[in-house]
Amino acid sequence: MYHCKVMIVDGLWTTVGSTNFDPRSFSLNDEANVNYYDRDFARRQIGIFQEDLARLRQVTFQKWKDRPLTKKFWEHAASLFGSQL
């Protein structure tokens, strides 16, 4: 799994990177994006996104509530570090 952000505008301009659009990302975190102005690149990124959508699995609120206790425990333990993430 990778965690990046992709935005495609008008099927022509694409930005790919780690930057969130919030003050922390712009001022504190060391993040960057690469911008492409190329229709073929944008088309390939749209294709990748469509492939990802085809493989996704929906998580309903009920499925989330019914997740195993061990998973809930580790999620709670990780939340203690939320201010640092």
N, C-alpha and C positions, 0 to 999 in steps of 0.2 A: 504494500500500500504506500502511496505517496500522498503528501499533503501540500498541494499547491493550489493557487487560485488562477483561474483562466477567465478572461473576459474577452468576448468577441463583439466588435461593433460593426454593424452593417456588412458582415461577411467579408471584411477587408482588413480592419485593424485589430490586432490581437495583443493582449498583454498577459504574460505568464510569469508567475513568481510566488513569493512567500508573503508579500505585503498584504495586510488587512487594511481596510480603509477606516482606521481609527487613530486617535492621537498617539497611543503607545507605539504602534507600528511605525509611525512617521518620525517620532522623536526619540524613543528609547531603544527599540529593537533594531538589530542590525539586519534589515531585510532589503530585498531588492526584487525588481521585476525586469523582464526583458520585453521590449515592445517590437512587434513586427507589423509592417505595413505591406501585406502580401496576401492576395486573394487565395492562392493555392494553399498557403500555410493555414489560413483561417479555415478553409474547407476541410483540411486534414484534422484540425482540432475539433471541428464540429462532428466529424466522423468518429473520432475517439470518444467524444462525449456520448454520442448515440450508442456506441458499443457498450459503454459503461452503464447507461440506462437500461439496456437490454439484459444485463447481468445482475441488476440490483435486486434486493429482497426488501420488501416493505416491513417495517417494524411499527406495529400499531401500539397505542398506549397500553392496551391489555397485554400484549407480548412483552412490552418493556416492564410492566408491573410484575409479570410472572417469571422474570429472569431468575436464575439460581441465586441462592443466598451468598454463595462464595463470590459471585460477580458483584452483588450489591456491596459486600464487605470491601472488596478491592476498590470499587468506585468511591466509596466513602473515604477510604484511606488516602486515595489520590486527591480527593477534594481538599484535604488539609493543606496541600501545596498549591492550591488554586491561585493564591495571590502572587506566587512566583512563576506561574506558567503564562 
